[in-house]
Amino acid sequence: MKHDPSCVCTHYESPLGPMLLAATDRGLAGLWFAGQRHGPDSSKWREDPCHPILLQAAAQLAEYFAGERTAFELPLDLQAGTPFQQSVWQALQAIPPGGTTSYAELSRRVGRPLAARAVGAAVGRNPVSIVVPCHRVLGTGGALTGYAGGLERKTALLRLEGALG
């Protein structure tokens, strides 16, 4: 995520490890696992655990991990992405809890049926893990491929949602 001077952040201890949450006045702008690929440089962000969006996000994450929430109701700020990335991230939000899709199907949904690799790259750059459910995208034949937060976390999230036995 590009440096946004209005961005604030806080840390959240999830059952799958520490996470960094970031927000602007427009909405939740980031949610990353510690050490995640494509994570941000948050050194210039102001720590603000009392920011209303970050408080909402932390509360909804706690409900999600407790199995009490399947969908997030948070304003999102995805302006850091290109228009193509934003279209992919929007399509990810249409995958229902407990459901999965493939990179090929996702590329068809965004009107780029021959761009599965580009779609995969956009999925990997999703700045709002879990809330924008990139973990619900599987490889050909349902293979558990690629997840910036690690395949163990992807498996755990899909199990939590009932998509895996």
Protein Blocks (a to p, Z undefined) as FASTA:
>chain_A
ZZdfkbccdddddfkbpcdddddfkbcfbdcdehiahiacfklpccdfkbmklmmmmmmm
mmmmnopafbdcddddfklpcfklmmmmmmmmmpcghiacdfklmmmmnopaklmmmmmm
mmmmocbghjlcfklpccehhiaedifkbjklmmmmmmmnopaZZ
